[in-house]
Amino acid sequence: MSNIEQTLSIIKPDAMERNLDGEIKLMFEKDGFKIVKGKKIKLAKSEAEEFYKVHETKPFYNDLCEYLSSSPIMVMILEKENAVLANRKLMGATNPKDAEEGTIREKFGISIDKNSVHGSDSVDNAKIEISFFFKN
């Protein structure tokens, strides 16, 4: 029995500014992901704050919101068997220095903050995050 899931992926401002979205999308496709939907958007800081509300109490919250709304991002719905875990594996560790070779963050990440991509961390959060960007 297959377990086809959807997950949200964001190509963050640092990668978009370096025109890496095409290369990153290719990495997803080569890894067997189907890009179901995708769009380039520019978030207002208030929208970034809403999106990252779960991190509201953390010290990096304001910088994170500032950064995500600093320039255009690419939001995508990715689909694959066990998509959430598969995407997290392909992205690599949050800190690019710790990311395994061949992962997106190892290849393109600049720092723990500017790590090129975001991916949902659970199936439940994926549903919430997808509906945030893609209103049905």
Secondary structure as GFF3:
##gff-version 3
##sequence-region A 1 136
A	DSSP	beta_strand	4	11	.	.	.	ID=ss1
A	DSSP	alpha_helix	13	17	.	.	.	ID=ss2
A	DSSP	alpha_helix	21	30	.	.	.	ID=ss3
A	DSSP	beta_strand	34	41	.	.	.	ID=ss4
A	DSSP	alpha_helix	45	51	.	.	.	ID=ss5
A	DSSP	three_ten_helix	53	55	.	.	.	ID=ss6
A	DSSP	alpha_helix	61	68	.	.	.	ID=ss7
A	DSSP	beta_strand	73	81	.	.	.	ID=ss8
A	DSSP	alpha_helix	83	91	.	.	.	ID=ss9
A	DSSP	three_ten_helix	96	98	.	.	.	ID=ss10
A	DSSP	alpha_helix	104	108	.	.	.	ID=ss11
A	DSSP	beta_strand	117	119	.	.	.	ID=ss12
A	DSSP	alpha_helix	123	133	.	.	.	ID=ss13
###
